[in-house]
Amino acid sequence: MTDELNSFENYLKTKSVEFIIDRAYAYTVKTELLGIIEHDEILDKDDAKKLLTYDSPLDKLYQDWLDNDFSILDALRDSIRYSTENLEPETKTFQPNKNKNSILGKLREGAKKAQSDKTQKSLDLSHINKTDKKEIR
């Protein structure tokens, strides 16, 4: 089944980004299914033999996953509840860049200049070179 997953991955690598994004769920679920089979010893020998009679056993498991009534949303909801039960608000402190040559430093200089000139209608960015302006956008 590892070969099947590798084959699917190589197949995806030959496709467009849009196609790959469209198949990302299938790849993720198949990767998880294979990991469970390899590491959780969930199958006994008889079940493993039955599964291996299929040409694409991993795809068989994936198609059965799509057709079952289980919901990944329930697991995600539980995960969100678990994560937020004792969550403390994260405090972020803004640390301004004091370097006058940085983009923020140049913007800060322009803002100071604009504040001091009450008649100026817009922020003067003439002191910022073209490369820096592209980074700001």
ABEGO torsion letter per residue (X at the ends): XAAAAAAAAAAAAABBAAAAAAAAAAAAAAAAAAAAAAAAGABBAAAAAAAAABABAAAAAAAAAAABABBAAAAAAAAAAAAAAABBBBBBBBBBBABAABAAAAAAAAAAAAAABAABABBBAAABBAAAAAAAX
